[in-house]
């Protein structure tokens, strides 16, 4: 089982990297792009034989406590069997 954890800045937090990318895209003619926000993606592989319910709890806890800064970031988790 694999978890894909996406971590990005909260909508209320300024994103200078996303703004710089957006400005570059506009200069290159990508006028249809309205906004860019940067994010990180973590691929978390669950150990074979691990209890799926416990694994989900641990990955969510890791995302909340280690992978994301809860003051300025939010996260989402997508699971693959």
TORDRENPA-727670 format. One record per residue (C-alpha): residue in one letter; x, y, z. Coordinates in steps of 0.001 Angstrom, whole numbers, plus 524288, in hexadecimal, padded with zeros to 5 digits. Each point is the difference from the previous one (the first is absolute). Example, Ala and Ser with C-alpha at 12.3 -4.5 7.8 and 13.67 -1.06 7.14 Angstrom:
TORDRENPA-727670
a8300C7EE6C81E78
s8055A80D707FD6C
This chain:
TORDRENPA-727670
x800008000080000
x8051580D757FC7C
x7FC1080D538050E
x8024A80C517F815
x8007480B8080961
x7FED580D617F9B9
x8041B80B7F80870
x7FDAC80E0A7FBE8
x7FE9B80D6C805A8
x7F2BF803DC8055C
x7F85E808E87F6CA
x801EE80B8B80931
x80EEC7FEB67FFC3
x8079D807357F586
x807397F7257F67A
x80BA28075F7FA2E
x804D57F4097F892
x7F2AA7FDD47F9E8
x7FF1180E6F7FC89
x80D667FFC47F97D
x7FC597F4037F811
x7F326806387FC35
x806E780C6E7FB7A
x809947F7F97F7E8
x7F4FA7F84A7F9C3
x7F8DF80C8A7FC60
x80C64805667F9A8
x801407F36B7F842
x7F235801737FAB3
x7F8597F71B8090E
x7F52D80A0B801B5
x7F5B37F5FD803A6
x8071B7FCCF80CB9
x7F919807E980A88
x807EE7FC0880BF8
x80B067F6FF80433
x801DC7FAC080DC9
x80BBF7F79380342
x7FEAD7F3608079F
x807F37F4388043C
x7FC3E7F1DA7FDDE
x804D37F4DD8088B
x7FECC7F1C17FBF7
x7FE7E7F7D780C56
x800F27F14D7FE39
x7F9407F81880AA5
x8072B7F3DB804BD
x7FB137F3077FAD4
x7F72C7F95F809DE
x7FD0980C8D80775
x7F22D8019F80512
x7F966809037F608
x7F82D8078A80A2E
x80C07802418086C
x80810803BC7F421
x7F5FF80A397FC1D
x8003D805BB80DA7
x80ED38006D80030
x8013A8065B7F2A7
x7F5E480A3E80394
x8072A802B580CC3
x80D0B800F67F8D8
x7FA15809937F64E
x7FA208084880AD8
x80BD17FFDE80926
x80BEC7FE987F72F
x7FD79802447F191
x7F7A480C468010F
x8016380C3E80827
x7F2128019080536
x8019F80EA8801D0
x801C1802ED7F17E
x7FDA07F3447F8AF
x7F5187F6667FD88
x800B57F2247FACE
x7F81F7F5C97F8E6
x802407F1657FED4
x7FCDF7F7507F45B
x800E87F156801E4
x8039A7F5607F638
x7FE387F1AF80321
